[in-house]
Amino acid sequence: MRLVVRLLVICFAISSLNSCVSKKKYDELTAAKEATDQALAQTQEQVKSLQGDVESLKSDMESQKSNYESQIASINDDLKAKDSKISQVEGELNTTKGELQRIKDEINGVFNAYTESGLSLEERDGNLYVVTSDPMNYRSGSARLTSAQRKAIDEMAITLKNNPNVKILIEGHTDDKKLVQGASYADNWELSTARAMAVIRRLAKQGVPSSQMACVGRADTMPVGDNETSEGRSQNRRTMAKPDADLSKLKGIAEGNN
């Protein structure tokens, strides 16, 4: 009997011991589960937040893409408009160049018809000038024409009268030497103008209408020779004849382009 009682006591003790160990493990597992659940909830919140960020970034990217596409389309339109404008300007330039060449050829034709008279046409610095076989140069301080120069001017007068649409500008020039006190002219401006006027008066005497002529004095502002040498100064004491034709067509082109 005592043995049975002891065995029952031992069994109860073992049973109690096993029951205590299982509850401790249960509590540990429960705590671990709660921690895992909490971590999982936090992770899910983070994933949800990241998904929101991704959606926001995607929306921003789409908006930027749309904006960039709009800007690119605008730039392409601007480039097309500029290309069209460039083509238009190039066409206008070609038209203007063609008309300028026509005018140049017209002037060349006018004066080339009189090459035997000693008149020729030269282009200098983008301008056309009538050149005579005897240069229109002068003695220092003088505006007097030589007989050869008067003859050349008379031939020019014939050309101008036969071509009333051609106008001519006579330019007077001097070297850089100052005029002495008591000279016939106050300064180089007055002297250069007097040289141009001498040619104008000769043309008028030969019957060229005043509407075809004009003159200007350049003084020593446009030298063609070296004023440090006597030869260069002689080259600078000159008159030049700059012909022009009817530029009304060029004016019409310019107005049409505005």
C-alpha positions in Angstrom: 0.0 0.0 0.0 2.7 2.4 0.9 4.4 1.5 -2.3 1.3 2.5 -4.3 1.1 5.7 -2.4 4.7 6.6 -3.2 4.2 5.8 -6.8 1.1 8.1 -6.9 3.1 10.9 -5.2 5.9 10.5 -7.7 3.5 10.5 -10.6 1.8 13.6 -9.3 5.1 15.4 -8.9 6.3 14.4 -12.4 2.9 15.6 -13.7 3.2 18.9 -11.9 6.7 19.4 -13.1 5.7 18.7 -16.8 2.8 21.1 -16.4 5.0 23.9 -15.2 7.5 23.5 -18.1 4.8 23.5 -20.8 3.3 26.8 -19.5 6.7 28.6 -19.6 7.3 27.5 -23.1 3.8 28.6 -24.0 4.4 32.0 -22.6 7.7 32.3 -24.5 6.1 31.2 -27.7 3.2 33.6 -27.1 5.6 36.5 -26.5 7.6 35.5 -29.6 4.4 35.4 -31.7 3.3 38.8 -30.5 6.7 40.2 -31.3 6.6 38.6 -34.7 3.1 39.9 -35.3 4.2 43.4 -34.3 7.2 43.2 -36.6 5.0 41.9 -39.4 2.6 44.8 -38.9 5.4 47.3 -39.0 6.8 45.7 -42.1 3.4 45.8 -43.7 3.1 49.5 -42.9 6.5 50.1 -44.3 5.6 48.2 -47.5 2.4 50.2 -47.8 4.3 53.4 -47.3 6.8 52.4 -49.9 4.1 51.4 -52.3 2.6 54.9 -51.8 6.0 56.4 -52.5 6.4 54.3 -55.7 3.0 55.4 -56.9 3.9 59.0 -56.2 7.2 58.7 -58.0 5.4 57.0 -61.0 2.9 59.9 -61.0 5.7 62.5 -60.9 7.6 60.7 -63.6 4.5 60.6 -65.9 3.9 64.2 -65.2 7.6 65.1 -66.0 7.5 62.9 -69.1 4.4 64.6 -70.3 6.0 68.0 -69.6 9.2 67.0 -71.4 7.3 65.7 -74.4 5.4 69.0 -74.5 8.6 71.0 -74.4 10.2 68.8 -77.1 7.2 69.2 -79.3 7.4 73.0 -78.7 11.1 73.0 -79.5 10.5 71.0 -82.7 7.8 73.5 -83.7 10.2 76.4 -83.1 12.9 74.6 -85.1 10.5 74.1 -88.0 9.4 77.7 -87.8 13.1 78.8 -87.8 14.0 76.5 -90.7 11.0 77.9 -92.6 12.2 81.5 -91.8 15.8 80.7 -92.8 14.5 79.3 -96.1 12.4 82.4 -96.7 15.4 84.7 -95.9 17.7 82.7 -98.1 15.1 83.0 -100.9 14.9 86.8 -100.3 18.7 87.1 -100.3 18.9 85.2 -103.5 16.3 87.5 -105.0 18.1 90.5 -103.8 21.5 89.2 -105.0 20.0 88.5 -108.4 18.6 92.0 -108.6 21.9 93.5 -107.4 23.7 91.5 -110.1 21.2 92.7 -112.7 21.8 96.3 -111.7 25.6 95.7 -111.7 25.4 94.2 -115.1 23.3 97.1 -116.3 25.8 99.6 -115.1 28.7 97.6 -116.6 26.8 97.4 -119.9 26.3 101.2 -119.9 30.0 102.0 -119.4 31.5 99.1 -121.3 29.8 100.5 -124.4 32.2 103.4 -124.1 35.4 101.6 -123.3 37.0 103.2 -126.4 36.5 106.6 -124.8 38.8 105.6 -121.9 36.1 104.9 -119.4 36.0 101.6 -117.5 34.2 100.3 -114.4 36.0 98.9 -111.4 34.8 97.4 -108.1 36.5 98.7 -105.0 35.5 97.9 -101.5 32.1 96.7 -102.7 31.4 99.8 -104.7 31.5 100.4 -108.5 33.6 103.4 -109.8 34.1 104.8 -113.2 37.8 104.9 -113.9 39.3 107.1 -116.6 42.4 106.3 -118.6 43.9 109.5 -117.2 43.5 109.4 -113.4 41.5 112.2 -111.9 44.3 113.4 -109.7 45.3 117.0 -108.8 48.3 119.1 -107.9 48.6 119.9 -104.2 46.0 122.4 -103.1 44.4 122.6 -106.5 41.0 121.7 -108.0 41.9 122.5 -111.6 41.1 119.9 -114.2 43.6 119.0 -116.9 42.6 118.9 -120.6 42.8 115.1 -120.5 40.5 115.0 -117.5 38.0 117.4 -119.1 37.9 115.1 -122.2 37.2 112.1 -120.0 34.4 114.0 -118.2 32.9 114.9 -121.6 32.8 111.3 -122.6 31.2 110.5 -119.2 28.6 113.2 -119.9 27.7 111.5 -123.2 27.2 108.2 -121.3 25.0 109.8 -118.7 22.8 111.7 -121.2 22.2 108.4 -123.2 21.2 106.6 -120.0 19.0 108.9 -118.0 18.2 106.2 -115.4 21.8 106.1 -114.3 22.8 108.6 -111.6 26.3 109.4 -110.5 27.9 110.6 -107.3 31.2 112.5 -107.6 33.5 112.1 -104.6 36.3 114.5 -103.9 39.4 113.5 -101.9 42.6 115.1 -100.6 45.8 114.0 -98.9 46.4 114.6 -95.2 48.5 117.7 -95.6 47.1 120.8 -94.0 46.5 123.8 -96.2 48.8 126.8 -95.7 47.4 130.1 -94.4 46.1 132.2 -97.3 45.4 129.2 -99.6 42.4 129.3 -101.9 40.5 126.9 -99.6 39.9 127.0 -95.9 40.7 123.3 -95.3 40.7 119.9 -96.9 36.9 119.5 -96.6 36.4 122.6 -98.7 39.2 121.5 -101.2 37.7 118.0 -101.6 34.3 119.5 -102.3 35.7 122.0 -104.8 37.3 119.1 -106.7 34.0 117.2 -106.8 32.2 120.4 -107.9 34.7 121.0 -110.7 33.6 117.6 -112.2 29.9 118.4 -111.6 30.2 121.7 -113.3 31.9 120.2 -116.3 29.2 117.5 -116.6 26.5 120.2 -116.3 28.2 122.3 -119.0 28.0 119.2 -121.3 24.2 119.0 -120.7 23.9 116.3 -118.0 20.7 117.0 -116.0 21.3 118.0 -112.3 18.9 115.2 -111.3 21.5 112.7 -112.4 24.3 114.2 -110.4 25.4 114.7 -106.8 28.7 115.4 -105.2 30.4 115.0 -101.8 33.7 116.0 -100.3 35.5 113.3 -98.3 38.6 115.4 -97.3 41.4 113.0 -96.3 39.2 110.5 -94.6 39.4 107.7 -97.3 43.0 107.5 -98.5 44.0 104.9 -101.1 47.7 105.7 -101.0 50.3 106.1 -98.3 50.3 109.7 -97.1 53.9 109.3 -96.0 55.1 109.2 -99.6 54.7 111.8 -102.4 53.3 109.1 -104.7 50.7 108.0 -102.1 49.7 111.6 -101.5 49.3 112.1 -105.3 47.0 109.1 -105.4 44.9 110.5 -102.6 44.3 113.9 -104.3 41.6 112.6 -106.6 37.9 112.5 -107.6 35.9 109.3 -108.0 32.7 108.8 -109.9 30.3 106.3 -108.3 27.5 105.3 -110.7 24.1 104.0 -109.5 21.0 102.7 -111.3 17.3 102.7 -110.5 17.1 100.8 -107.2 13.3 101.0 -107.0 13.0 97.2 -107.6 15.3 96.5 -104.7 13.2 98.9 -102.5 10.1 96.9 -103.6 11.8 93.7 -102.6 12.7 95.1 -99.2 9.2 96.4 -98.6 7.7 93.1 -99.6 9.9 91.2 -97.1 8.7 93.4 -94.1 
